[in-house]
């Protein structure tokens, strides 16, 4: 046996490395859909993929910067809203950027 594998602590370390290397692809697959999954919470009011069918403003195709700015204004309470100020407070700045990027990339409703 080599000196490195003969110690119990080293065996555990190699097992941990092996387990983490198998888990990495799963984590990446989840992250690939994170923006879409976060934006899906907007669908109740703003429609699927930000394409509203009602009176609520469509978000699909709007510039990401505009969506981020509106989120920040809702979060700060400077933009009047019924529920958006409460909803916006539930997202981190990074999550808001992901949502805005996803919605900006969607095709606006014709």
DOZADREN-623383 format. One record per residue (C-alpha): residue in one letter; y, x, z. Coordinates in steps of 0.001 Angstrom, whole numbers, padded with zeros to 6 digits, always signed. Each point is the difference from the previous one (the first is absolute). Layout:
% residues N
aYXZ/...
This chain:
% residues 110
x+000000+000000+000000/x+003476+001222-000704/x+002282+000662+002869/x+002360-002799-001029/x-002589-002805+000029/x-001848+001150+003100/x+002694-001240+002366/x-000021-003738+000798/x+003800-000254-000239/x-000036+001344-003555/x-002610-002528-001079/x+002195-002763+001306/x+003005+001397-001866/x-001896+000096-003286/x-001199-003559+000577/x+003577-001137+000615/x+001189+001718-003180/x-002777-001641-001990/x+000833-003434+001418/x+003706+000384-000714/x-000637+001134-003565/x-002006-003161-000618/x+002705-002207+001526/x+002860+001433-002080/x-000815-001882-003247/x-000073-003288+001930/x+003430+000657+001487/x+001426+000806-003442/x-001441-003208-001463/x+001695-002040+002717/x+003334+001777-000537/x-000121-000695-003744/x+000321-003724+000745/x+002314+000232+002997/x+003205-000890-001877/x-001670-002969-001681/x-001478-001188+003286/x+003325+000240+001800/x+001805-001815-002841/x-002606-002770+000087/x+001562-001191+003248/x+003126-000900-002011/x-001937-002390-002261/x+000313-003055+002250/x+003713-000228-000751/x+000657+002327-002942/x-003130-000771-002042/x-002950+002098-001097/x+001181+003481-000967/x+003552-001072+000837/x+000125-002670-002716/x+001450-003021+001798/x-000676-003476-001308/x+002431-001762+002281/x+003519+000325+001294/x-000646+003306+001758/x+001192+003063-001907/x-002571+001846-002122/x-000373+003660+000910/x-002084+001173-002962/x+001789+002610-002081/x+003003+000369+002311/x+001064+003609+000632/x-001849+001451+002984/x+003293+001207+001455/x+001309-003588+000071/x-003104-001265+001772/x+000170+002824+002564/x+003703-000673+000603/x-000632-003723+000517/x-002872+000740+002397/x+002248+002327+002017/x+002763-002615+000113/x-002470-002659+001170/x-001399+002408+002565/x+003497+000779+001318/x+000963-003682+000033/x+002936+000497-002381/x-001470-002199-002743/x-000404-003676+000943/x-003538-001344-000129/x-002302-002604+001429/x-003058+002205+000604/x+000509+003235-001963/x+001793+001752+002845/x-003081-000517+002170/x-002442+000947-002753/x+001930+003161-000941/x-000112+001287+003570/x-003793+000093-000239/x-000023+002739-002652/x+000653+003721+000270/x+002409+001657-002454/x-002976+001535-001813/x-001697-003392-000344/x+003225-001516-001326/x+000200+002740-002648/x-003611-000683-001021/x+000640-003745-000293/x+003212+000555-001970/x-001689+002435-002384/x-002873-002372-000631/x+002247-003028-000625/x+002356+002007-002220/x-002955+000959-002215/x-001036-003645-000551/x+001000-001911-003105/x+002686-002630+000645/x-000934-003596-000691/x+001188-001189-003411/
